[in-house]
Amino acid sequence: MEWRREIEAAASRIAGHVVRTPVIETGALWSRPIAVKLEQMQHTGSFKARGAFNTLSAVEVPKAGVVAASGGNHGAAVAYAAQRLGHAARIFVPEMAGPSKIGLIERTGADLTVVPGEYADALARAEAYRTQTGAMSVHAYDAPLTVAGQGTLMREWEAQGLSADTVLIAVGGGGLIAGAMAWLQGAKRIIAVEPASCNALGAALREGGPTDVPVSGVAANALGARRIGEICYGLAEAQGILSVTVSDEAITEAQTALWQAHRLLVEPAGACALAALRSGAFVPAENERVAVLLCGGNISPDPLG
């Protein structure tokens, strides 16, 4: 696939629908200055709006509307995009999504079903609904239109003057990092950062292909994919991506540091990439310039309701 062409097309489709999120340079979060992109300021609080708008703008949506399974952020983004574009939306989320993300989806007016279990259980229910109704499925991470939409983030960051040698990106199912790999094509080093308690990409790279992993921990409602996407795995394997893991304690410490240094509220998934730097899970070379992506801000409980 000609990924850069697809991402350029996605950028044209979603223009006017998504926020051009800011970037800061800070010396307050690590031992030397780093660039930080504030994607938690995106509509619905995460990068997911990019893939959702690209998907719904690129195809003809059936009368039955759209259906999506999500740990929370993807569902909120699909529901928001559907509302803005005039489509019905049915969203399935696992109980672990938590009240903050469930409330966010409810406020879009989408039809919401909370499913016992994990993301994989919500996905099974969404697939059954698609079969029964003819609704269009919007996959959270393993679909070309989703990946191309997420790739607009790295295109945007590059246009904002990204000069780092290395970019740290949190990984769940792999849509975001796949978009980054698809756009950069090896021009910069990408480090995948996963919670130690749900590391689907690391497991796939070790085993030679996507494999099921256990899911738990503070970031599970955003990064808790049981199996990495095929698109992400293919790009990561081809580009020799390094995956590192961080503990729950390191993630929550990074959340606290973001609040104390810059009054930035991010969810655990949003702090995951920074945690790799602060904990030493990833140690750059002496002169290596580093950038960190903050990917989500749907903290639970919501401090302002």
N, C-alpha and C positions, 0 to 999 in steps of 0.2 A: 504494500500500500504506500502511496506517496503521501506520507503523513504531513509534511509541512504544507502541502497544497490543501489538504483536508482541514488543517488547523487555521489556515488563512480564510478558508470559506466559512468556518465556524465563527471566526472573529467578526466577519461581516454580518452573519446572521444574528449574533447576540448583541451587536452594538446597540446601545440605547436601552437594553434590558438589564445589563449588569453594571456593577460599580467598578471603576478603575481604582483598585485599592492602593493605598499609599505605601511607600517604603521609607524606613528610617535607617539612619546609621547611628549605632550606639556603642559606646565603650562601657556601658554599665551592666552588661549581661554576661561578659566573659573577660578573660585576661587581656584581650585586645579587641579593637573595634570590629563589629560585624554588621552586615546588612540584614535587615529583617523586613519581610513583606507581610503586611497586616491584612491577610485575606479573611480573617474573622470578621472584618467589616463588610463583607459581601452580603447581598440580600439573603435573608434567612440564616445568616451567621456562618456560612461556610462556602468553600469553592464550588459546591455541588450545583449551585444555580447555573454555572457555565454549561455544564453537560446537559442539564435539564432543558434550558432554553434552546441549545443547539439541536437536541433531538426533536423537540416539539416543533421547531421552526423548519426542519429539513424534510419532514414527511407529512403526508396527509393523515391527520388523526381521525380514526373512525368515530361514528356517532356514539359508540359505547364509551368513548373517552380513553383515558390512560390508567394504567395500573402499575404500581411500583412496590417493591419490598425494600425495607430500609431499617438500619439501626437508629434512624431518626433524622439525620441531616439530609440524606438523599430524598427521603419522603417529603420533608418540608420544602425542599427545592422544587421537586416535581409538582407538588401541590400548588406552590406559589406560581410557578411558570404556567401551569394549566389554568389557574385563575386569571392570570394576566392575559393569556391568549384565548380565553373563552372556551375551555374544555372541561368536561367532568373529570374528576380524579378519584380513584380509590387507592388508598394507601394501607399497606399491612406492615406493622412494626412489631418486634418482639417486646415482651414486658421489660426487658433490660434497657430499652430506649430511655425510660425514666420520665417523670412527669413534666420536666421542662421541655423536652423535645416533643412529647406527645401534645402538650399544650400549644406549641408552636404550629404543629400541623393542624390542629383543630381550628386555630384562628384563621387559617386560609379558607375554611369552608369545605375542605375535602371530606370525603366519606372515609372514616378511619376505622380500622380493625386492629385491636391489640391482641397479639398471638402469644400464648405461653411458649417459653423456650428462647432460642437464639435466632440470629438473623436467618440461618438456613431454614428454620421452621416458618418464618414469615415469607421467605421466598417460595416455599412449596405452596403456601396458601395463595400467594399472588399468581403463581403459574396456573393453579386450578381455576382461579377466577378468570384469568385470561382465556382459558380453554372454554369456559362456560359462556362467556359474554361476548368474546371477540374484541375486548378492549386491547389497546396497544401497550405492550410491556416496555417499560423504561428501566433497563438494567442499571444497577448502582455503579458498576465499574467495568464490566467485561463486554463492552459493545463499542464498535468503532466511533459512532456519533458521540457517545459519552466521553470516550478518551480524547477525541478531537476537541470537544468543548473544554475539557479540563486543560488541554494543551494550550489554550489561549492565555492561561495564567502565566506560563513561562514566556510566551511571546510578548505579553504585556510587560513583564518584569524586565526583559531584555531591552525593550523600547524605553524603559525608565532608567536605563544606564547601568544595568547589572554588570559589575566588573569582577565579581568574585571568581576564584578558580573552582570552588567547590560549593555545591548547594545541598543542604540537608533537608530531606522531605520525609514526613511520617507516612507510613504505609499501613493500609488495612486490606482492602480487596485489590488495590493497585491501580485504580483509575487515574488518580492524580499524578503519581510518579510515572505512570505509563505515558500520560500526556506530556510530561516534562522530558522524558527520554525521547519521545517521538519528535518533539520540536528541536531539542538541542543536538540530537544526532551525534553525541559524543564530544560536542564543542566544549563542554564543561564537565567536571567530575560530579556525579550525583551519588550521594550516600543515602541509602534507604535506612530509616530508623523505625524499629518496631518494638512494641512492648514485649518483654520476655514471656509474658503469659498468653500472647496470641501473635505468633510470628510466622504467618503463612508464606511470605516470600522467602525468608531465610530457610524454611523447611523445604520449599520447592527447589531452591538452588542447591541444597545439600543432597536431596534425593533424586535430582535429575528430572523433575517434573512436578506439577501441582499435586499436592497431597493434603488430606484433611489433618487439621491440627486442633488441639483443645483451645477453648476460648474462655478467658476470664480476665479479671483485673480492672483497674480504674478507667481505662480507655476502651473497654470492650464494646460500649454502645456506639462507638464510632469506628474503631479499628478492628473490631472483632469478627472479621471474615474467617470462616472455617477453612476456606481454600482460596489461594491466590488466583486471580483471573489469568486466563490463557494469554491474553494480549500482553499483560504486564510481564508474565514469566518469559514469554518469547523475547521481548525487548531487553529485559534484564539479563537474560542468559547471553544474548548476542553482544551486549555492551559490557559484560563483565562487571555488573553492578555489585558493590559491596553492601551487605546488609548487616547492621549492628542492632543489638537489643538493649533496652533500658528497663530498669525496674520501676514498679509503681512508685516507690519512694523518690526516685530520680525525677519522674514525671511531675509529681506533686510539688517537689522542690522547685522545678522550673516554672510551674504555674505561680508559685509564691514570688519568685524572683521577678517575673514579668509584672506582677501587680506592684511590688515594692519599688521597682526601678522606674516604671513608666505608667503605672495605673492602667495596665492592659489586663482585662479579664478574658482568659481563654479557657476552653474546656481541656481536659487531660490530653485528648488527641492533638489539640492545638499546641500544646507545650512539649509534645513528644520529641520533635526534632531538636529543639533547644536542649532538652535533657541529655542528649547524646554528647553535646559539647561540655556541658557543666559537670557531668558525671565522669567524663573521661572514657566513655564507651567509644567515642571517636576522637582521636588525637591528630590534629592536622600537623603538617610539616611547619617548620619555624616561620617561613614566609608565605604560607598558603593563606590566601584570602578566602574567607568563609561567609556564606549567606544562609539564613535560616528562614523557612517558611512557617508562619503561624496559620494553620489551615482551618481552624474552627473556634467559635466563641460561645457555643450553646452550653454554658455551664449549668450544672444542676446541683442544688436547687437554684433557680433563677433568683438572683439577689434582689431584683426589683419586681418580681412576680409577672 
